[in-house]
């Protein structure tokens, strides 16, 4: 599963654990009798490690896996397009950091401040945690979906150039990261450490996806590019600024082919619109 889904399910696990405190809660495919472990679940008191279960205690499987997502209306979806479950609304999940993760994140933020001082004479206004694209952008199975969802590299570059002289920007770094000048890029930062760094920032800026759910779990402000692929009414949080392409074809859910409607969303949601939302949001 993706980290966004892993975070979504932690909200379900918390409710179930409160109702059945004696049970070992695991996430998986009930029909196949399979359970999955994610780094997102580490240190979470509501989810047991499926590889270290106590055979003498009852087990409760949350049936949440590819092919069973609560925000997808599978009955009306096709082989090329998802149809969304309009009755679904996410609840913020939970992520629990270790002491080391908190210390390592603090060190990264301190290094980012040194980076700022080397390149700027003025003080920064706020710290922005920044992401540009999914790690699955070139994935054989999921690439088309994520290509339709993305805003575009040139848009992110122009946005950063408009902000980087006022705001300290820390970019999430992974093997699909596209380099952008003028931002701080930490070395050796895995997903959990990236989340711990975001926890020390003032705002998350990026595409709808995993880090948007992280921002919700951490109760952080966020300005997110939704485009026209999925609606924030289905998967977004009302305390975030969700930039959505309102169009008769939205949300398209196209995941097999290049979508002209999503390309239109990239054109209509301009850098100026995004920048204005960020500046307004940071003043709240």
N, C-alpha and C positions, 0 to 999 in steps of 0.2 A: 504494500500500500504506500501511498505518498504520505509525507509527513503531515500535510494538511488534514487528511483523513484520520491519521493517527491521533492528531490533536482533537478533532471533532469527537472521536469515540471516547476520549477521556471524560467528557461531560456526561455521557451515558453511564460510564463505569462508576462515577462518583455517586450518581443517584441509586444505582443498583446495589452498591456496597453499603449505602446507608440503610437500604431496605433489607439486605441479607448480609449482615456483617460477618457471619460465620463462613461464608462461601469464598472460594478462591475465584476471582474474576479473571477471565482470559478473553482474548479477542481472536476470532477466527471464522471458520466455515463450519457451521453446525452439521450440515448435511454430510460433508466429507470427514467430519470429526478431526478437523485440523485446527491448530492454534498457532498464532503468530506472535513474535516478540518484536518490539521496535525500540530504538534508542529513546524515542519520545516517552516511553513508559518508565524509563529508569527512575528510581527513587519515588515512584508514584505509589502511595499506600493503598490505592484502590484497585490496582491491577497487579496480579501475580505474574511472576516470570514463568511462562509455560514450560520452560526447560527445567524448572526447579520446584515442581508441584509436590505437595504432601498427599500421598495416596490415601491417607486416612481422613482427609477433609473434603467436603463437597465442592464440586467445581461448577461454575456458571459460565457458559460460553455466550459472549455477545456476538451474534451473527452479523458481522460487518466485514465485508471483503469485496474485491472486484466482482461485480455482478449482483451486489446487494448494497447499493448506496441509497440512503433515505431521501436524498435530494433529486434522484433520477426517477422519472415515471417510465419504467421499463415497458409497460403494456403499450404505450403510445410511441415509444422511441423506435427508430429504424436502424438499419445497418450502417447509416451514414450520419445520422443526426440524433442527439439526445433531446428528449422532451423533459422538461423539468417539473418536479413535484412542487406545485405552488403552495402546498400546505406545510412544507418544511421550513423551519427557521432555526439556524444554528444557535447553540448556547456556547459561550466561551469555555474552552477547555482549561486544562491545568498542565503546567510543566514545572518540575521540581529540580532545582539545580543543586549540585554538590558544592561543598565548600571550595574545592579546587576550581570548579568552573566559575564561581563567583570571583575568586582571586585572579584567575587568568583573564577574565573579561575586564576587570578593573585595570589590569596591566595594559591591555590593548587600548582602552580608552585613554589612559595616561600617555601612551605612545602617540596616539592620534593628536593629542593636544600639543605634544612636542613638534609633530609634523606641521600643525597649523602655525605655530610660532616661527618656524623656519621659512614659511611661504607667505606670511601675512603680518602686517604691522598692527592692524586693528584687532580687537577682541571679537570672537565669534558670538553670534546671537544665541544659537541653539545647536544641538547635535542631532543630525539626521542619520538614521540607519537606512541604507539604500540597496536596492536590488534591481536588476534589469531584466533577467530572464530565468526561466526554469532550468533545472539541471537536465530535464528530459527533452530539451529543444531539438536534439538530434536522435532521440530514441526511435528505434525501428517501429515500435508499436504506437507511441504517443506523440511523435514529432509533429504531425499535421495539426492535431488538437492544439498544441502549444504554439505553433506558428500562427494559427488563427487568433489565439488569445493575446499574443504579444503586441506591444505598442510600437516597437521598432527602435533599433540601436541609435539612429540619428536623433530621434526625439529625446531619448534619455540623455545623450551627449549635450544637446542644446539646453535641456532643462538644467543639467548640472552646471554648465557654463554660466547660467543666469543666477545660480545660487551660491556657488562655491566661494565667492569673496565675502559672503556674509555668514554662511553657515558651515560648520564643520561637518563634513560628510564622510561617514564610514561605510565602505562598500562591502557587501557580502561577497566572499571569494569562494568559488568552487571551480571545478574543471571546465565548466562552460562559461565562466565569467568573461565578458568582453571588457577589455581595458578602457578606462576613462581617466583622462588626466585631471589632476587637481583634487582628487579624493584620496582618502587614506585607505589602503588595502592591506589588511593584516595577513600575516603568513600563517599557514597551518591552522586554519579555523574551520572546524567541522560544524555540523548543523547545530548541535547543542550549544557549543561555544558561541556561535553566531547569535543564538537566541539569548544567551546570557549577556552578550554585548548590547543587543537591542534593548534589554531591560534597563540599561544605563543611559539610553538615549532619550531624546524628547519626542521623536517622531519617526515612524516608518513610512518610507515612500517606495512604491514598487507595484508590480502587477498583482492582480488577484491570485491567490494561491496559498501555499504553505505559510509563508511569513505573515500574511494577513491574519491567519488564524493564530499565529504566535502573538502578534500584536494584541489581538483580542484577549488571549489567555493572560497576557501580562498587563492588561488594562492600559495599553499604550495608544496614543493618538496615531492615526494612519491616514494617508491619502493614497488611494489605490486606483490603478487603471483597470477598469472592468471591461472596456470596449463594448462589444455587443454579443459576446459569446454566451455569457450567463449573467443573470440579473442579480444585483445586490439584494433584491427582495427575497431571493431564494437562499443565497449563500453568504450574504454580507451582514455586517453589524451596524446598527443604527447610530452608534457612537463613533463610527469612522466616516471619513469623507470618501464616498465611492463614486468615481467618475465613470458614468455609464452612457452609452450611445443609445438614446431613445429613438427607436425606429420601428416601423411595422414588422421588420424581419428579426428584431431583437426580442429575446435572446435566441440565437440561431442554433447553438449546440452542435455545429458542424465539426466532425472529428475525423473524417476520412478524406476530404478534398479541400483544396485551397478555396477560401471563402471570399468572394468579392464584397460581401456585406461587411466582413471584418476589416477588409482593406479600407472601406469607406469610413469605418469607425476610427481607424488610425489617422485619417485625414481630417475628420471633423473634430476630434479631440486634440486641440492644438497645444503646443508648448505653453502658450500664454494662458490658456484655460487651466492647465495643470499648475503652473507657477502661481497663479492668482489664488487657487484653492489652498495651496501650501502656505502662502503668506497669511491668508485669512485665518487658517486653522491654527497657525502658530501664535496668533494674536489672541486667541480665545482664552 
